[in-house]
Amino acid sequence: MDKGLRLILLGKPQIIRDGVPVTGFVYNKALALLAYLAVTKRPHSRESLAGLLWGEMPDAAAKANLRKILSVLREVAGHELTIDRQTVAFDVESTYRLDTGIFEAKLHGLGASANATGIVSENEVRQIEEAVGLYGGDFLEGFYVRSAPAFEEWALAERERLRQMALRALYRLVGHYTAEGNHSRGLDYATRLLALEPWHEEVHQQMMLLLALSGQRSAALNQFRVCRRLLADELGVEPNRDTVALYHRIARGEITAQPTFAPMPSDWPLEVTPFVGRAEELAKLAAYLVAPDSHLATVVGISGVGKTRLVLQGASQARRIFGQAVYYVPVAAASTPEAIAHTLMRALALPVTGLRNAVAQLISHLRDREMLIVLDQLEFHPGVPGFLQELIQQAPRVRLLIAASNRLRVTGEWVLPLYGLKIPASDAAADSWGSDAVQLFVQTVERVCGVCKLEEDQLPHVARICRLVEGLPLGIELAAAWSRLLSPQEIAHEIEKSYGFLMSSAPGASERHHSLTAAFDYTWGRMSLAERTLFQRLSVFRDGFAREAAEQVAGASLSTLAALMDKCLIQRALSGRYHIHSLLAQYGRQKLAEQPEAEAQVYERYCSFFTAFLQRRIARLDNAASGDHLSQIAAEHANLDAAWQWALAHSRQEAAASLAELATSERFMAAKQVFDISGAPRDL
């Protein structure tokens, strides 16, 4: 039996103590006050509470009524309330359960977008399902308090806010289960959505699609008629052309419970190795492809990260929705809208009239067609974003899935940044065998070595390899290929000496995937001069950097930082720190070293910045925020150490001495003993 107080405010309100419903509420306003205090979770003055519930009464009468209500609440929920002469509050430390609080906690982080592209893991699905399971109805449904307009206004706002959260959650679940192919679960949540918003056309589209995919063709066609009648009655409009087009596809039998697929087109790339990992990314792509308002998605990442494999896998899975209308078109050789349009028309076997106006011809052909087009190796060129914008506007039933080294900045573009595969948390992690990066290494070893098999005692070295390349698929495959000659321990040692070791002599490898150096050269060749300059300077940082450091050491502007992020060359963590893939940073430092004078200037600023940084933090170690200052120092440990090492190696004795003196100062050492700071910098 549940112990403590339980408040059910979603749907018809109920108060339960120790599993037994509480019936001692003589006045609606007593329940209203308890709900208000529990939801707001903060103290309120007696004057404000009197105004909330009796705002139209004289102050004396309102306060007298408040005292009467509080006497009722003392009997019902005295253990959970803190009442004094000035304020009243709900004790959030007491033993209680509030359904709205649990509901919001489970949906924490669910974005404001109502589309279905946000669910990426089974744990998140479970959390969202548990949340919508709590939504037994609108907030305080059917509950009304007379002569309390201020309370009713608050309750109305809270009701709408929680309702929108429930709608977003249900949208996510419908999209997730549609993408997963679990049509019955998708239908369950779509039915709940329509109960909340019966006039929402996109949900009717999802219902039609799910019914058709589950073999209920007649029900799917009838759903269209229900949608058309509701739109006419409620809004006085007709269904949009996407809904009508879906109706005709279902009527023609193009969407069925068990679609039959012809063989993949002959120009579809042959995937000669198994696809490994990327479950979260595939879930996002699948959800995008069934979201009604999605038209263009771009998978962005550096060369060798696996963009092509991901979009091909996602598109192959999407054939159950699009049937044969899925096309793969590599456009690396096309650099202008006209050239891309010509390439597309050839790939789609569309008639071409003359050599000019290819864009207009393409749009004319695609205007009323429904298909998924995969554009691979699309590079950013002036005019291309405008061309793509026009294409998705003029041909709204065409969906584009693009693999590129740079986000395209098209209105409505959905961007999926692609980084390394999941790596073990440590070299000795117990679950390393299950990590995607280790699985790719093992599969590659089995492929290149035949009978070669990795032993348990080699796992820490395999994990080390995967961590050294930060899960980069090309790096893992190139490293694993050396297993014919070297042990995992030897491979890891060679990578630690130089990433240039990661190269292949296999004749089938493309030129830019022949080695990590070649892959990085390819990425480098597609950067502007400003981007190259900034990237070289940022590469001096170790283990991440803050925006202030990037500005003062590297001269970074927000626009150039954004440009590097658009190419996935740097990442920004939730903490605000930026990170560069360690092997890319090595590459950047090599490029910087080709300009000795520029390199010296950057490192001079680097040393000066971190000397001043350490000096400022240590000077503040005797105030209330000492723990925060030590944490900031700990976060920059690798940079402080690198600055000191460079100063020593380049005879910057003054800078080296300053850093060493600061790091061994009495104030710093005393603070380290007081505060348990994990990862605090060692004495320089």
C-alpha positions as CSV (number, residue, x, y, z in Angstrom):
1,M,0.0,0.0,0.0
2,D,1.3,3.5,-0.9
3,K,2.5,5.5,2.2
4,G,2.2,9.2,2.4
5,L,0.1,11.7,0.5
6,R,-0.7,11.2,-3.2
7,L,-2.1,14.1,-5.3
8,I,-3.8,13.2,-8.6
9,L,-4.4,16.4,-10.5
10,L,-4.4,15.1,-14.1
11,G,-8.0,14.4,-14.8
12,K,-10.6,14.5,-12.0
13,P,-8.7,15.6,-8.9
14,Q,-8.2,13.1,-6.1
15,I,-6.2,13.2,-2.8
16,I,-5.1,9.9,-1.4
17,R,-3.4,9.2,1.9
18,D,-1.8,5.8,2.6
19,G,-3.8,4.3,-0.2
20,V,-7.2,5.6,1.1
21,P,-9.0,8.5,-0.7
22,V,-9.3,11.7,1.5
23,T,-12.9,12.9,1.7
24,G,-12.5,15.6,4.3
25,F,-12.6,18.5,1.8
26,V,-15.7,20.5,2.8
27,Y,-14.9,23.3,0.4
28,N,-13.7,23.3,-3.2
29,K,-11.3,26.1,-2.3
30,A,-9.5,23.9,0.3
31,L,-8.6,21.4,-2.5
32,A,-7.8,24.3,-4.9
33,L,-5.4,25.8,-2.3
34,L,-3.7,22.4,-1.7
35,A,-3.3,21.9,-5.4
36,Y,-1.9,25.4,-5.9
37,L,0.7,25.0,-3.1
38,A,1.8,21.6,-4.2
39,V,2.2,22.5,-7.9
40,T,4.0,25.9,-7.3
41,K,6.3,24.4,-4.6
42,R,7.2,27.7,-2.9
43,P,6.0,29.7,0.0
44,H,3.2,32.2,-0.6
45,S,2.1,35.1,1.6
46,R,-1.3,34.9,3.2
47,E,-2.2,38.1,1.4
48,S,-1.5,36.6,-2.0
49,L,-3.4,33.4,-1.2
50,A,-6.4,35.4,0.0
51,G,-6.3,37.4,-3.2
52,L,-6.0,34.2,-5.3
53,L,-9.2,32.7,-3.9
54,W,-11.2,35.6,-2.6
55,G,-9.9,38.5,-4.7
56,E,-13.4,40.2,-5.0
57,M,-13.9,40.3,-1.2
58,P,-12.7,42.9,1.3
59,D,-9.3,42.0,2.8
60,A,-10.6,41.2,6.2
61,A,-13.2,38.8,4.9
62,A,-10.8,37.2,2.5
63,K,-8.2,36.5,5.3
64,A,-10.9,35.1,7.6
65,N,-11.9,32.7,4.8
66,L,-8.3,31.7,4.3
67,R,-7.9,30.9,8.0
68,K,-11.0,28.7,7.8
69,I,-9.6,26.9,4.8
70,L,-6.2,26.4,6.4
71,S,-7.9,24.8,9.4
72,V,-9.5,22.3,7.1
73,L,-6.1,21.6,5.4
74,R,-4.4,21.1,8.7
75,E,-6.8,18.2,9.3
76,V,-6.3,16.7,5.8
77,A,-2.7,17.5,4.9
78,G,-1.1,19.0,8.0
79,H,2.1,16.9,7.7
80,E,2.8,18.3,4.2
81,L,2.1,22.0,4.9
82,T,4.3,24.6,6.6
83,I,2.1,27.4,8.0
84,D,3.2,30.4,9.9
85,R,1.8,33.9,10.5
86,Q,3.1,35.3,7.2
87,T,3.4,32.4,4.7
88,V,2.0,29.1,3.7
89,A,4.0,26.5,1.8
90,F,3.8,22.8,0.7
91,D,6.7,20.9,2.3
92,V,8.5,19.5,-0.7
93,E,10.7,17.3,1.6
94,S,7.7,15.4,2.9
95,T,6.6,12.0,1.7
96,Y,4.2,12.7,-1.2
97,R,3.6,11.9,-4.8
98,L,2.3,14.6,-7.2
99,D,1.3,13.3,-10.6
100,T,2.0,16.6,-12.5
101,G,5.5,16.7,-11.0
102,I,6.3,13.1,-12.0
103,F,4.8,13.8,-15.4
104,E,7.0,16.8,-16.0
105,A,10.1,15.1,-14.7
106,K,9.7,12.1,-17.1
107,L,9.3,14.5,-20.0
108,H,12.3,16.7,-19.0
109,G,14.3,17.6,-22.1
110,L,11.5,16.8,-24.6
111,G,11.8,19.7,-27.0
112,A,9.1,22.1,-28.0
113,S,8.8,20.7,-31.5
114,A,5.8,18.6,-32.0
115,N,7.4,16.4,-34.7
116,A,8.5,12.9,-34.1
117,T,12.3,13.2,-34.5
118,G,13.4,13.3,-30.9
119,I,13.2,9.7,-29.5
120,V,16.5,8.0,-29.7
121,S,16.6,5.2,-27.1
122,E,14.3,2.6,-25.6
123,N,14.9,4.2,-22.2
124,E,13.5,7.5,-23.5
125,V,10.5,5.7,-25.1
126,R,9.8,4.1,-21.7
127,Q,10.0,7.4,-19.9
128,I,7.6,9.1,-22.3
129,E,5.2,6.2,-22.2
130,E,5.2,6.3,-18.4
131,A,4.5,10.1,-18.6
132,V,1.5,9.8,-20.9
133,G,0.3,6.9,-18.8
134,L,-0.1,9.5,-16.0
135,Y,-2.1,11.8,-18.1
136,G,-5.6,10.7,-17.1
137,G,-7.1,13.9,-18.4
138,D,-6.6,17.7,-18.4
139,F,-5.3,19.4,-15.3
140,L,-8.1,19.6,-12.6
141,E,-10.6,18.3,-15.2
142,G,-14.2,19.2,-14.3
143,F,-13.1,21.1,-11.2
144,Y,-14.3,24.7,-10.8
145,V,-14.0,27.2,-8.0
146,R,-16.6,29.9,-7.8
147,S,-15.7,33.6,-7.5
148,A,-12.0,33.0,-7.8
149,P,-11.0,34.4,-11.3
150,A,-7.3,34.6,-10.3
151,F,-7.2,30.9,-9.5
152,E,-9.1,29.9,-12.6
153,E,-6.7,32.0,-14.7
154,W,-3.8,30.2,-13.2
155,A,-5.4,26.7,-13.5
156,L,-6.3,27.4,-17.2
157,A,-2.7,28.4,-18.0
158,E,-1.4,25.3,-16.2
159,R,-4.0,23.1,-17.9
160,E,-2.9,24.3,-21.4
161,R,0.8,24.0,-20.6
162,L,0.5,20.4,-19.4
163,R,-1.8,19.5,-22.3
164,Q,0.8,20.7,-24.8
165,M,3.4,18.6,-23.1
166,A,1.1,15.6,-23.4
167,L,0.5,16.3,-27.1
168,R,4.2,16.6,-27.8
169,A,4.9,13.3,-26.0
170,L,2.1,11.5,-27.9
171,Y,3.4,12.9,-31.2
172,R,6.8,11.4,-30.4
173,L,5.4,8.0,-29.5
174,V,3.3,7.9,-32.7
175,G,6.3,8.8,-34.8
176,H,8.6,6.3,-33.0
177,Y,6.3,3.3,-33.4
178,T,5.4,4.2,-37.0
179,A,9.2,4.3,-37.8
180,E,9.8,1.1,-35.8
181,G,7.0,-0.7,-37.7
182,N,5.0,-1.4,-34.5
183,H,1.7,-0.3,-36.1
184,S,-0.7,-1.4,-33.3
185,R,1.2,0.7,-30.7
186,G,1.4,3.6,-33.1
187,L,-2.4,3.4,-33.6
188,D,-3.0,3.3,-29.8
189,Y,-1.2,6.6,-29.3
190,A,-2.6,8.2,-32.5
191,T,-6.1,7.4,-31.2
192,R,-5.2,9.2,-27.9
193,L,-3.9,12.1,-29.9
194,L,-7.1,12.4,-31.9
195,A,-9.1,12.3,-28.7
196,L,-7.2,15.4,-27.5
197,E,-7.1,17.1,-30.9
198,P,-9.7,15.6,-33.3
199,W,-9.2,18.3,-35.9
200,H,-5.4,17.9,-36.3
201,E,-4.9,16.9,-39.9
202,E,-1.3,15.5,-39.5
203,V,-2.5,13.0,-36.9
204,H,-5.2,11.9,-39.3
205,Q,-2.4,11.3,-41.9
206,Q,-0.5,9.2,-39.3
207,M,-3.7,7.2,-38.6
208,M,-4.3,6.6,-42.3
209,L,-0.7,5.4,-42.8
210,L,-0.7,3.2,-39.7
211,L,-4.1,1.6,-40.6
212,A,-2.9,0.9,-44.2
213,L,0.4,-0.5,-43.0
214,S,-1.4,-2.8,-40.5
215,G,-3.6,-4.2,-43.3
216,Q,-6.8,-2.2,-42.5
217,R,-7.2,-0.5,-45.9
218,S,-10.9,0.2,-45.5
219,A,-10.4,1.7,-42.1
220,A,-7.6,3.9,-43.5
221,L,-9.8,5.2,-46.3
222,N,-12.7,5.8,-43.8
223,Q,-10.2,7.8,-41.7
224,F,-9.8,10.2,-44.6
225,R,-13.6,10.7,-44.7
226,V,-13.7,11.3,-41.0
227,C,-10.9,13.8,-41.3
228,R,-12.6,15.6,-44.2
229,R,-15.9,15.9,-42.3
230,L,-14.2,17.2,-39.1
231,L,-12.2,19.8,-41.0
232,A,-15.3,21.0,-42.8
233,D,-17.4,21.1,-39.6
234,E,-14.7,22.6,-37.3
235,L,-12.6,24.8,-39.6
236,G,-14.5,25.1,-42.8
237,V,-11.6,23.8,-44.9
238,E,-10.8,20.8,-47.1
239,P,-7.9,18.4,-46.4
240,N,-4.5,19.5,-47.8
241,R,-3.0,17.9,-50.8
242,D,-0.6,15.7,-48.8
243,T,-3.6,14.1,-47.1
244,V,-5.4,13.7,-50.4
245,A,-2.3,12.2,-52.0
246,L,-2.0,9.7,-49.2
247,Y,-5.6,8.7,-49.6
248,H,-5.1,8.0,-53.3
249,R,-1.9,6.0,-52.6
250,I,-3.8,3.8,-50.1
251,A,-6.8,3.5,-52.5
252,R,-4.4,2.3,-55.3
253,G,-2.9,-0.2,-52.9
254,E,0.5,1.4,-52.9
255,I,0.7,1.2,-49.1
256,T,-0.1,-2.3,-47.8
257,A,0.6,-4.4,-44.7
258,Q,3.3,-6.5,-46.4
259,P,4.8,-4.5,-49.3
260,T,6.7,-6.5,-51.8
261,F,10.0,-5.1,-52.9
262,A,11.7,-5.5,-56.2
263,P,15.5,-5.9,-56.0
264,M,17.4,-2.8,-55.1
265,P,18.2,-0.7,-58.2
266,S,21.4,-1.7,-60.0
267,D,23.0,1.7,-59.3
268,W,22.4,1.3,-55.5
269,P,25.8,1.0,-53.9
270,L,26.8,-2.6,-52.9
271,E,27.4,-2.8,-49.2
272,V,30.1,-5.5,-48.8
273,T,30.4,-5.3,-45.0
274,P,27.8,-5.5,-42.3
275,F,26.3,-2.3,-40.9
276,V,27.3,-1.9,-37.3
277,G,25.8,0.3,-34.5
278,R,24.1,3.7,-35.1
279,A,20.8,2.5,-33.5
280,E,20.1,6.0,-32.1
281,E,20.9,7.8,-35.4
282,L,18.8,5.3,-37.4
283,A,15.9,5.8,-35.1
284,K,16.1,9.6,-35.6
285,L,16.3,9.1,-39.4
286,A,13.3,6.7,-39.4
287,A,11.3,9.1,-37.3
288,Y,12.2,12.0,-39.6
289,L,11.1,10.1,-42.7
290,V,7.6,9.5,-41.3
291,A,7.1,13.0,-39.8
292,P,4.5,14.9,-41.9
293,D,6.4,18.2,-41.8
294,S,9.9,16.9,-42.7
295,H,11.2,17.6,-46.2
296,L,15.0,17.8,-46.0
297,A,17.5,16.1,-43.6
298,T,21.3,16.5,-43.7
299,V,23.7,14.0,-42.1
300,V,26.8,16.0,-41.5
301,G,30.3,14.8,-40.4
302,I,33.9,14.7,-41.3
303,S,35.3,12.3,-43.9
304,G,35.4,8.7,-42.6
305,V,32.7,9.0,-40.0
306,G,30.2,6.9,-42.0
307,K,27.7,9.4,-43.4
308,T,27.2,7.4,-46.6
309,R,26.6,4.1,-44.8
310,L,24.1,5.7,-42.5
311,V,22.0,7.4,-45.1
312,L,22.0,4.2,-47.3
313,Q,20.9,2.1,-44.3
314,G,18.2,4.6,-43.4
315,A,16.9,4.9,-47.0
316,S,16.9,1.1,-47.3
317,Q,14.7,0.7,-44.2
318,A,12.4,3.5,-45.6
319,R,11.5,1.4,-48.6
320,R,8.6,-0.1,-46.7
321,I,7.0,3.4,-46.8
322,F,8.2,4.7,-50.1
323,G,8.3,1.4,-52.0
324,Q,10.5,1.6,-55.1
325,A,10.4,5.4,-55.1
326,V,13.8,5.6,-53.2
327,Y,16.8,6.8,-55.2
328,Y,20.5,7.1,-54.4
329,V,22.3,9.9,-56.3
330,P,26.0,10.7,-55.7
331,V,26.6,14.3,-56.6
332,A,30.3,14.8,-55.6
333,A,31.1,15.8,-59.2
334,A,28.3,18.4,-59.5
335,S,29.1,21.8,-58.1
336,T,26.3,24.0,-59.3
337,P,22.4,23.8,-59.1
338,E,22.3,23.2,-62.9
339,A,24.8,20.4,-62.7
340,I,23.0,18.8,-59.7
341,A,19.7,19.0,-61.5
342,H,21.2,17.3,-64.6
343,T,22.7,14.6,-62.4
344,L,19.3,14.1,-60.7
345,M,17.4,13.9,-64.0
346,R,19.8,11.3,-65.3
347,A,19.5,9.2,-62.2
348,L,15.7,9.4,-62.1
349,A,15.5,8.7,-65.9
350,L,13.7,11.9,-66.5
351,P,13.6,13.4,-70.0
352,V,16.0,16.3,-70.5
353,T,15.2,19.1,-73.1
354,G,18.4,20.9,-74.0
355,L,21.3,21.8,-71.8
356,R,19.7,24.8,-70.1
357,N,17.0,25.4,-67.5
358,A,17.7,22.0,-65.9
359,V,16.5,23.2,-62.5
360,A,13.1,24.3,-63.9
361,Q,12.8,21.0,-65.9
362,L,13.6,19.0,-62.8
363,I,11.0,20.8,-60.6
364,S,8.4,20.5,-63.3
365,H,8.9,16.7,-63.4
366,L,8.9,16.3,-59.6
367,R,6.1,18.7,-58.7
368,D,3.5,16.1,-58.1
369,R,5.6,13.1,-57.4
370,E,6.3,11.4,-54.1
371,M,9.7,9.9,-53.5
372,L,12.8,9.8,-51.3
373,I,16.0,11.0,-52.8
374,V,19.4,10.3,-51.2
375,L,22.0,12.9,-52.2
376,D,25.5,11.7,-51.3
377,Q,28.7,13.7,-51.1
378,L,26.8,17.0,-51.6
379,E,29.2,19.9,-51.1
380,F,28.3,23.4,-50.1
381,H,28.4,25.8,-53.1
382,P,26.8,29.2,-53.6
383,G,23.3,28.7,-55.0
384,V,22.9,25.1,-53.8
385,P,20.8,26.0,-50.7
386,G,18.5,28.2,-52.8
387,F,18.1,25.4,-55.3
388,L,17.2,22.9,-52.6
389,Q,14.8,25.4,-51.0
390,E,13.0,25.9,-54.2
391,L,12.8,22.1,-54.9
392,I,11.2,21.2,-51.5
393,Q,8.8,24.2,-51.8
394,Q,7.7,23.4,-55.4
395,A,7.7,19.6,-54.9
396,P,6.5,19.2,-51.3
397,R,6.1,15.4,-51.6
398,V,9.7,14.8,-52.4
399,R,11.9,14.2,-49.4
400,L,15.6,14.7,-49.5
401,L,18.1,12.8,-47.3
402,I,21.6,14.3,-47.8
403,A,25.1,13.2,-46.7
404,A,27.4,16.3,-46.7
405,S,30.4,17.7,-44.9
406,N,28.6,20.9,-44.1
407,R,25.1,21.8,-43.0
408,L,23.2,23.5,-45.9
409,R,21.3,26.2,-43.9
410,V,18.1,25.6,-45.8
411,T,14.9,26.7,-44.1
412,G,13.3,23.7,-42.5
413,E,16.6,21.6,-42.7
414,W,16.8,18.9,-40.1
415,V,20.5,18.3,-39.2
416,L,21.9,15.1,-37.8
417,P,25.6,15.7,-36.8
418,L,27.5,12.4,-37.0
419,Y,30.4,11.7,-34.7
420,G,32.2,8.5,-33.7
421,L,30.6,5.2,-32.7
422,K,30.0,4.6,-29.1
423,I,33.2,3.7,-27.3
424,P,33.9,2.0,-24.0
425,A,33.9,4.2,-21.0
426,S,37.4,3.1,-20.1
427,D,40.0,0.7,-21.4
428,A,38.9,-1.9,-18.8
429,A,35.2,-1.3,-19.0
430,A,33.3,-4.5,-18.2
431,D,30.8,-4.0,-21.1
432,S,33.3,-3.2,-23.8
433,W,32.3,-6.1,-25.9
434,G,28.9,-4.5,-26.4
435,S,30.1,-1.1,-27.6
436,D,29.5,-0.3,-31.2
437,A,33.2,0.7,-31.8
438,V,34.5,-2.6,-30.4
439,Q,32.0,-4.6,-32.4
440,L,33.2,-2.9,-35.6
441,F,36.8,-3.6,-34.7
442,V,36.0,-7.3,-34.0
443,Q,34.1,-7.7,-37.3
444,T,36.8,-6.1,-39.3
445,V,39.4,-8.4,-37.7
446,E,37.3,-11.4,-38.5
447,R,37.0,-10.2,-42.1
448,V,40.6,-9.4,-42.8
449,C,42.2,-12.3,-40.8
450,G,39.7,-15.1,-41.4
451,V,40.3,-17.5,-38.5
452,C,41.9,-14.8,-36.3
453,K,40.0,-14.4,-33.0
454,L,40.4,-11.9,-30.3
455,E,40.9,-13.2,-26.8
456,E,39.5,-11.8,-23.6
457,D,42.8,-10.4,-22.4
458,Q,43.1,-8.4,-25.6
459,L,39.9,-6.5,-25.0
460,P,41.5,-3.6,-22.9
461,H,43.8,-2.9,-25.9
462,V,41.0,-3.0,-28.4
463,A,39.0,-0.6,-26.2
464,R,42.1,1.6,-26.0
465,I,42.3,1.6,-29.9
466,C,38.7,2.6,-30.1
467,R,39.1,5.4,-27.6
468,L,42.3,6.7,-29.3
469,V,40.4,7.2,-32.5
470,E,37.3,8.3,-30.6
471,G,35.1,5.8,-32.3
472,L,35.8,7.1,-35.9
473,P,34.7,4.2,-38.1
474,L,37.5,4.7,-40.7
475,G,40.1,4.8,-38.0
476,I,38.8,1.6,-36.4
477,E,38.7,-0.3,-39.7
478,L,42.2,0.9,-40.7
479,A,43.5,-0.1,-37.2
480,A,41.8,-3.5,-37.3
481,A,43.3,-4.2,-40.7
482,W,46.8,-4.3,-39.1
483,S,45.7,-7.4,-37.0
484,R,47.3,-9.6,-39.6
485,L,50.7,-8.4,-38.5
486,L,50.3,-6.8,-35.1
487,S,48.6,-7.5,-31.8
488,P,46.0,-5.0,-30.5
489,Q,48.5,-3.8,-27.9
490,E,51.1,-3.1,-30.7
491,I,48.4,-1.3,-32.8
492,A,47.5,0.9,-29.9
493,H,51.1,1.8,-29.3
494,E,51.6,2.7,-33.0
495,I,48.5,5.0,-33.0
496,E,49.8,6.7,-29.8
497,K,53.0,7.5,-31.7
498,S,51.3,8.9,-34.8
499,Y,47.9,8.6,-36.4
500,G,49.8,8.5,-39.8
501,F,50.1,4.8,-39.0
502,L,46.4,4.4,-39.9
503,M,46.6,3.6,-43.6
504,S,45.6,0.8,-45.9
505,S,47.1,-0.8,-49.0
506,A,43.8,-2.4,-49.9
507,P,43.1,-1.7,-53.7
508,G,39.4,-1.3,-53.2
509,A,39.6,1.7,-50.8
510,S,38.7,5.1,-52.2
511,E,41.5,7.6,-52.4
512,R,40.2,9.7,-49.5
513,H,39.6,6.6,-47.3
514,H,43.1,5.1,-48.0
515,S,44.3,6.6,-44.8
516,L,43.3,9.0,-42.0
517,T,45.6,11.6,-43.4
518,A,43.9,11.4,-46.8
519,A,40.5,11.7,-45.1
520,F,41.6,14.7,-43.1
521,D,43.2,16.2,-46.2
522,Y,39.8,15.9,-48.0
523,T,38.1,17.7,-45.1
524,W,40.8,20.3,-45.1
525,G,40.4,21.0,-48.8
526,R,36.7,21.9,-48.2
527,M,37.5,24.6,-45.6
528,S,37.7,28.3,-46.2
529,L,41.0,30.2,-45.4
530,A,39.3,31.7,-42.3
531,E,38.2,28.2,-41.1
532,R,41.6,26.7,-41.7
533,T,43.3,29.5,-39.8
534,L,41.0,29.2,-36.8
535,F,41.1,25.4,-36.8
536,Q,44.9,25.4,-36.7
537,R,44.9,27.8,-33.8
538,L,42.2,25.9,-31.9
539,S,44.1,22.7,-32.3
540,V,46.7,23.8,-29.6
541,F,44.0,23.3,-26.9
542,R,44.1,20.0,-25.1
543,D,40.9,18.2,-23.8
544,G,38.6,21.0,-24.8
545,F,38.4,24.7,-24.4
546,A,35.9,27.5,-23.4
547,R,34.7,30.2,-25.6
548,E,36.7,32.9,-23.8
549,A,39.9,30.9,-24.5
550,A,39.0,30.5,-28.1
551,E,38.5,34.2,-28.5
552,Q,41.6,35.3,-26.8
553,V,44.1,32.6,-27.9
554,A,42.8,31.9,-31.4
555,G,40.9,35.1,-32.3
556,A,37.7,33.1,-32.8
557,S,34.5,34.9,-33.8
558,L,31.1,33.4,-33.2
559,S,30.5,33.1,-37.0
560,T,33.7,31.2,-37.6
561,L,33.1,28.9,-34.6
562,A,29.6,28.2,-36.0
563,A,31.1,27.4,-39.4
564,L,33.4,24.8,-37.9
565,M,30.5,23.4,-35.9
566,D,28.5,23.2,-39.2
567,K,31.2,20.9,-40.5
568,C,31.4,18.8,-37.3
569,L,35.0,19.8,-36.8
570,I,34.2,21.0,-33.3
571,Q,31.5,19.9,-30.9
572,R,30.0,21.9,-28.0
573,A,29.0,20.1,-24.9
574,L,26.1,21.0,-22.7
575,S,28.6,22.5,-20.2
576,G,29.6,25.0,-22.9
577,R,33.0,23.6,-23.6
578,Y,34.2,22.9,-27.1
579,H,36.0,19.7,-28.2
580,I,38.0,18.7,-31.2
581,H,38.5,15.1,-32.2
582,S,42.0,14.3,-30.8
583,L,43.3,13.0,-34.1
584,L,41.9,16.0,-36.0
585,A,43.6,18.2,-33.4
586,Q,46.9,16.4,-34.1
587,Y,46.4,17.1,-37.8
588,G,45.6,20.8,-37.1
589,R,48.8,21.1,-35.0
590,Q,50.8,19.6,-37.8
591,K,49.4,22.2,-40.2
592,L,50.1,25.0,-37.7
593,A,53.7,23.8,-37.4
594,E,54.2,24.4,-41.1
595,Q,54.1,28.1,-40.2
596,P,56.6,28.5,-37.3
597,E,56.1,32.2,-36.8
598,A,52.3,31.9,-36.6
599,E,52.7,28.8,-34.4
600,A,54.9,30.7,-31.9
601,Q,52.4,33.6,-31.7
602,V,49.5,31.3,-31.0
603,Y,51.4,29.4,-28.2
604,E,52.6,32.7,-26.7
605,R,48.9,33.8,-26.4
606,Y,48.1,30.3,-25.1
607,C,50.7,30.5,-22.3
608,S,49.7,34.1,-21.4
609,F,46.0,33.2,-21.3
610,F,46.3,30.2,-19.0
611,T,48.9,31.9,-16.7
612,A,46.3,34.7,-16.2
613,F,43.5,32.2,-15.9
614,L,45.3,30.2,-13.1
615,Q,46.3,33.4,-11.4
616,R,42.8,34.8,-11.2
617,R,41.3,31.5,-10.0
618,I,43.9,31.0,-7.3
619,A,43.4,34.6,-6.1
620,R,39.8,33.8,-5.4
621,L,40.3,30.5,-3.5
622,D,39.5,32.0,-0.1
623,N,35.9,33.0,-1.0
624,A,32.6,31.0,-0.9
625,A,33.1,29.8,-4.5
626,S,36.4,28.2,-3.9
627,G,35.0,24.8,-5.0
628,D,33.8,26.3,-8.3
629,H,37.2,27.8,-8.9
630,L,39.0,24.6,-8.3
631,S,36.6,22.8,-10.6
632,Q,37.4,25.3,-13.3
633,I,41.1,24.7,-12.8
634,A,40.6,21.0,-13.0
635,A,38.7,21.3,-16.3
636,E,41.8,23.1,-17.8
637,H,44.4,20.7,-16.4
638,A,45.5,19.4,-19.8
639,N,45.8,23.0,-21.1
640,L,47.7,24.2,-18.1
641,D,50.1,21.3,-18.4
642,A,50.5,21.8,-22.2
643,A,51.2,25.5,-21.7
644,W,53.8,24.7,-19.1
645,Q,55.5,22.1,-21.2
646,W,55.6,24.4,-24.2
647,A,57.1,27.2,-22.1
648,L,59.8,24.9,-20.8
649,A,60.6,23.5,-24.3
650,H,60.8,26.9,-25.9
651,S,62.8,28.7,-23.2
652,R,60.0,30.8,-22.0
653,Q,61.4,30.6,-18.5
654,E,59.3,33.4,-17.0
655,A,56.0,31.8,-18.2
656,A,57.0,28.3,-17.0
657,A,58.1,29.7,-13.6
658,S,54.9,31.6,-13.2
659,L,52.7,28.5,-13.9
660,A,54.8,26.3,-11.6
661,E,54.8,28.9,-8.8
662,L,51.0,29.3,-9.0
663,A,50.3,25.6,-9.1
664,T,52.4,25.0,-6.0
665,S,51.3,28.0,-4.0
666,E,50.2,27.6,-0.4
667,R,46.7,28.9,-1.1
668,F,46.2,26.4,-4.0
669,M,47.5,23.4,-2.0
670,A,45.4,24.3,1.0
671,A,42.2,24.6,-1.1
672,K,42.9,21.3,-2.7
673,Q,43.0,19.6,0.7
674,V,39.7,21.2,1.8
675,F,37.8,20.5,-1.4
676,D,37.6,17.0,-2.9
677,I,38.0,17.9,-6.6
678,S,38.1,14.9,-8.9
679,G,40.8,15.4,-11.5
680,A,42.4,18.5,-10.0
681,P,45.6,19.4,-11.7
682,R,48.8,17.8,-10.4
683,D,51.6,20.1,-9.3
684,L,53.4,21.4,-12.3
